[in-house]
Amino acid sequence: MGKIKTKDYTLKDGLRCNIAELTAEDAAEMVEYMKQVTGETDKLAYGPEEFTMTVEQETEFLESQVQSKHSVMIAARVEGKIVGCLGFQGSNRKRTEHTGIFGISVMKEYWGIGIGKLLLESLISFAEDTGVTKINLKVRTDNIQAIALYEKMGFQIEGRERWGIKIDGVYYDFYLMGLIVD
């Protein structure tokens, strides 16, 4: 039994979307997904040349996420294909096990139709079910659409990390955002 409830949804454009926890069996598909999505935007923490995981390494990583009480990898699938992913890394330390940080990505072709919101709703449900009471993230300050979604979901800006990332010689700041899960 997974840590999240597998659900099917109808997106804004009428497409059907399935949200489910990733397992080791999804490793090869995840490697292909990451190769594509890292090349579609510079808003992610790394680009396609920096994604070097093999299927074997991805298999081990996904297995470790399945085994971890405080971490989860969630996929959005349209027509059986991974089109979005959210990875939450929780803490295994007693003093901080109530918190964690996530990263999220959606294939460009599927932006703006509700996939990010569905992934976030699944993460919040996971948090409620597992006792996580604080969800954190970092987002580039110029990623206006993502910031709007996070704020709509209840996240608040808690700080700013100056020069958090450097792309092609240009520095970008991050907002540190958080959600208290009641």
C-alpha positions as a Markdown table, in Angstrom:
| # | Residue | x | y | z |
|---|---|---|---|---|
| 1 | Met | 0.0 | 0.0 | 0.0 |
| 2 | Gly | 1.4 | 3.4 | -1.0 |
| 3 | Lys | 1.7 | 6.5 | 1.1 |
| 4 | Ile | -0.7 | 8.4 | -1.1 |
| 5 | Lys | -4.1 | 7.6 | -2.5 |
| 6 | Thr | -4.0 | 6.9 | -6.2 |
| 7 | Lys | -6.7 | 9.0 | -7.9 |
| 8 | Asp | -8.0 | 9.9 | -11.4 |
| 9 | Tyr | -9.0 | 13.5 | -12.3 |
| 10 | Thr | -10.3 | 15.4 | -15.2 |
| 11 | Leu | -8.1 | 18.4 | -16.0 |
| 12 | Lys | -9.1 | 21.9 | -17.2 |
| 13 | Asp | -8.8 | 20.9 | -20.8 |
| 14 | Gly | -10.7 | 17.6 | -20.4 |
| 15 | Leu | -7.7 | 15.3 | -20.3 |
| 16 | Arg | -7.8 | 12.5 | -17.7 |
| 17 | Cys | -4.9 | 12.5 | -15.2 |
| 18 | Asn | -3.8 | 9.9 | -12.7 |
| 19 | Ile | -1.9 | 10.8 | -9.6 |
| 20 | Ala | 0.1 | 8.0 | -7.9 |
| 21 | Glu | 3.2 | 7.3 | -5.9 |
| 22 | Leu | 6.2 | 6.4 | -8.0 |
| 23 | Thr | 8.0 | 3.1 | -7.3 |
| 24 | Ala | 11.2 | 1.5 | -8.4 |
| 25 | Glu | 9.4 | 0.0 | -11.4 |
| 26 | Asp | 9.0 | 3.6 | -12.8 |
| 27 | Ala | 12.7 | 4.3 | -12.9 |
| 28 | Ala | 13.3 | 4.0 | -16.7 |
| 29 | Glu | 10.3 | 6.2 | -17.4 |
| 30 | Met | 11.4 | 8.8 | -14.8 |
| 31 | Val | 14.9 | 9.0 | -16.4 |
| 32 | Glu | 13.3 | 9.8 | -19.7 |
| 33 | Tyr | 10.9 | 12.3 | -18.1 |
| 34 | Met | 13.7 | 14.1 | -16.4 |
| 35 | Lys | 15.8 | 14.3 | -19.5 |
| 36 | Gln | 12.9 | 16.0 | -21.3 |
| 37 | Val | 11.6 | 18.3 | -18.5 |
| 38 | Thr | 15.1 | 19.6 | -17.6 |
| 39 | Gly | 15.5 | 20.8 | -21.1 |
| 40 | Glu | 12.2 | 22.6 | -21.3 |
| 41 | Thr | 12.8 | 25.3 | -18.7 |
| 42 | Asp | 15.6 | 27.0 | -16.8 |
| 43 | Lys | 13.4 | 27.3 | -13.6 |
| 44 | Leu | 14.5 | 23.9 | -12.3 |
| 45 | Ala | 17.6 | 23.5 | -10.0 |
| 46 | Tyr | 19.6 | 21.8 | -12.8 |
| 47 | Gly | 19.6 | 21.5 | -16.5 |
| 48 | Pro | 19.7 | 18.5 | -18.8 |
| 49 | Glu | 23.5 | 18.3 | -18.9 |
| 50 | Glu | 23.5 | 17.9 | -15.1 |
| 51 | Phe | 20.9 | 15.1 | -14.9 |
| 52 | Thr | 23.1 | 12.1 | -15.1 |
| 53 | Met | 21.2 | 9.4 | -13.2 |
| 54 | Thr | 21.2 | 6.0 | -14.8 |
| 55 | Val | 18.1 | 3.7 | -14.7 |
| 56 | Glu | 19.9 | 1.7 | -12.0 |
| 57 | Gln | 20.5 | 4.8 | -9.8 |
| 58 | Glu | 17.0 | 6.0 | -10.3 |
| 59 | Thr | 15.7 | 2.5 | -9.3 |
| 60 | Glu | 17.7 | 2.7 | -6.1 |
| 61 | Phe | 16.6 | 6.2 | -5.4 |
| 62 | Leu | 12.9 | 5.4 | -5.9 |
| 63 | Glu | 13.2 | 2.3 | -3.8 |
| 64 | Ser | 14.7 | 4.4 | -1.0 |
| 65 | Gln | 11.7 | 6.9 | -1.3 |
| 66 | Val | 9.2 | 4.0 | -1.0 |
| 67 | Gln | 11.0 | 2.7 | 2.1 |
| 68 | Ser | 11.2 | 6.2 | 3.7 |
| 69 | Lys | 8.5 | 7.1 | 6.1 |
| 70 | His | 9.0 | 10.8 | 5.6 |
| 71 | Ser | 9.6 | 11.1 | 1.8 |
| 72 | Val | 7.5 | 10.5 | -1.3 |
| 73 | Met | 7.7 | 10.7 | -5.0 |
| 74 | Ile | 4.4 | 11.5 | -6.8 |
| 75 | Ala | 3.7 | 11.3 | -10.5 |
| 76 | Ala | 1.0 | 12.8 | -12.7 |
| 77 | Arg | 0.2 | 10.6 | -15.7 |
| 78 | Val | -1.8 | 11.5 | -18.8 |
| 79 | Glu | -2.6 | 8.6 | -21.1 |
| 80 | Gly | -0.2 | 6.5 | -19.0 |
| 81 | Lys | 2.8 | 8.8 | -19.5 |
| 82 | Ile | 4.5 | 10.7 | -16.7 |
| 83 | Val | 3.9 | 14.4 | -17.4 |
| 84 | Gly | 4.5 | 15.8 | -13.9 |
| 85 | Cys | 6.4 | 14.9 | -10.8 |
| 86 | Leu | 6.7 | 16.1 | -7.2 |
| 87 | Gly | 9.5 | 14.8 | -4.9 |
| 88 | Phe | 9.2 | 15.5 | -1.1 |
| 89 | Gln | 12.2 | 14.9 | 1.1 |
| 90 | Gly | 11.3 | 14.7 | 4.7 |
| 91 | Ser | 13.7 | 14.5 | 7.6 |
| 92 | Asn | 14.5 | 11.4 | 9.5 |
| 93 | Arg | 15.8 | 13.3 | 12.6 |
| 94 | Lys | 13.5 | 13.4 | 15.6 |
| 95 | Arg | 13.7 | 17.2 | 16.0 |
| 96 | Thr | 12.9 | 17.9 | 12.4 |
| 97 | Glu | 10.8 | 14.9 | 11.2 |
| 98 | His | 7.8 | 17.2 | 11.1 |
| 99 | Thr | 9.2 | 19.1 | 8.1 |
| 100 | Gly | 10.6 | 18.6 | 4.6 |
| 101 | Ile | 11.2 | 20.3 | 1.3 |
| 102 | Phe | 9.8 | 19.5 | -2.2 |
| 103 | Gly | 10.6 | 20.1 | -5.8 |
| 104 | Ile | 8.0 | 19.9 | -8.6 |
| 105 | Ser | 8.1 | 19.8 | -12.4 |
| 106 | Val | 5.5 | 19.5 | -15.2 |
| 107 | Met | 6.2 | 19.0 | -18.9 |
| 108 | Lys | 5.8 | 22.3 | -20.7 |
| 109 | Glu | 3.1 | 20.9 | -23.0 |
| 110 | Tyr | 0.9 | 20.4 | -19.8 |
| 111 | Trp | 1.5 | 23.7 | -18.1 |
| 112 | Gly | -1.5 | 25.7 | -16.9 |
| 113 | Ile | -4.1 | 22.9 | -16.8 |
| 114 | Gly | -4.1 | 22.0 | -13.1 |
| 115 | Ile | -1.4 | 19.2 | -12.8 |
| 116 | Gly | 0.7 | 21.2 | -10.4 |
| 117 | Lys | -2.3 | 21.8 | -8.1 |
| 118 | Leu | -3.1 | 18.1 | -8.1 |
| 119 | Leu | 0.4 | 17.2 | -7.2 |
| 120 | Leu | 0.4 | 19.7 | -4.4 |
| 121 | Glu | -3.0 | 18.5 | -3.1 |
| 122 | Ser | -1.5 | 15.0 | -2.9 |
| 123 | Leu | 1.5 | 16.2 | -1.1 |
| 124 | Ile | -0.6 | 18.1 | 1.5 |
| 125 | Ser | -2.7 | 14.9 | 2.0 |
| 126 | Phe | 0.5 | 12.9 | 2.5 |
| 127 | Ala | 1.6 | 15.5 | 5.1 |
| 128 | Glu | -1.6 | 15.2 | 7.0 |
| 129 | Asp | -1.5 | 11.4 | 6.9 |
| 130 | Thr | 2.1 | 11.2 | 8.1 |
| 131 | Gly | 2.3 | 13.9 | 10.7 |
| 132 | Val | 4.3 | 16.4 | 8.6 |
| 133 | Thr | 3.3 | 19.8 | 9.8 |
| 134 | Lys | 5.6 | 22.0 | 7.7 |
| 135 | Ile | 6.2 | 21.9 | 4.0 |
| 136 | Asn | 9.0 | 24.0 | 2.5 |
| 137 | Leu | 10.1 | 25.0 | -0.9 |
| 138 | Lys | 12.5 | 27.2 | -2.8 |
| 139 | Val | 11.3 | 29.0 | -6.0 |
| 140 | Arg | 13.0 | 31.5 | -8.2 |
| 141 | Thr | 11.6 | 35.0 | -7.5 |
| 142 | Asp | 10.9 | 35.5 | -11.3 |
| 143 | Asn | 8.8 | 32.3 | -11.5 |
| 144 | Ile | 5.5 | 34.2 | -11.2 |
| 145 | Gln | 3.1 | 31.4 | -12.2 |
| 146 | Ala | 4.6 | 29.0 | -9.7 |
| 147 | Ile | 4.5 | 31.6 | -6.9 |
| 148 | Ala | 0.9 | 32.3 | -7.7 |
| 149 | Leu | 0.0 | 28.6 | -7.4 |
| 150 | Tyr | 1.9 | 28.2 | -4.2 |
| 151 | Glu | 0.2 | 31.2 | -2.6 |
| 152 | Lys | -3.2 | 29.9 | -3.8 |
| 153 | Met | -2.4 | 26.7 | -2.0 |
| 154 | Gly | -1.6 | 28.6 | 1.2 |
| 155 | Phe | 2.2 | 28.8 | 1.1 |
| 156 | Gln | 3.7 | 32.0 | 2.3 |
| 157 | Ile | 7.0 | 33.7 | 1.5 |
| 158 | Glu | 9.2 | 33.3 | 4.6 |
| 159 | Gly | 12.5 | 34.7 | 3.2 |
| 160 | Arg | 14.8 | 35.3 | 0.3 |
| 161 | Glu | 18.0 | 33.6 | -0.7 |
| 162 | Arg | 20.1 | 36.0 | -2.7 |
| 163 | Trp | 22.0 | 34.7 | -5.7 |
| 164 | Gly | 20.6 | 31.2 | -5.1 |
| 165 | Ile | 21.3 | 30.0 | -8.6 |
| 166 | Lys | 23.5 | 31.0 | -11.5 |
| 167 | Ile | 22.5 | 30.3 | -15.1 |
| 168 | Asp | 24.6 | 31.4 | -18.1 |
| 169 | Gly | 26.4 | 34.0 | -15.8 |
| 170 | Val | 23.2 | 35.5 | -14.4 |
| 171 | Tyr | 22.4 | 35.2 | -10.7 |
| 172 | Tyr | 18.8 | 34.6 | -9.6 |
| 173 | Asp | 17.3 | 34.9 | -6.1 |
| 174 | Phe | 15.0 | 32.3 | -4.5 |
| 175 | Tyr | 12.0 | 32.8 | -2.3 |
| 176 | Leu | 11.8 | 30.5 | 0.6 |
| 177 | Met | 8.2 | 29.5 | 1.0 |
| 178 | Gly | 6.4 | 27.4 | 3.6 |
| 179 | Leu | 3.0 | 25.9 | 4.5 |
| 180 | Ile | 2.0 | 25.0 | 8.0 |
| 181 | Val | -0.2 | 21.9 | 7.7 |
| 182 | Asp | -2.9 | 21.9 | 10.4 |
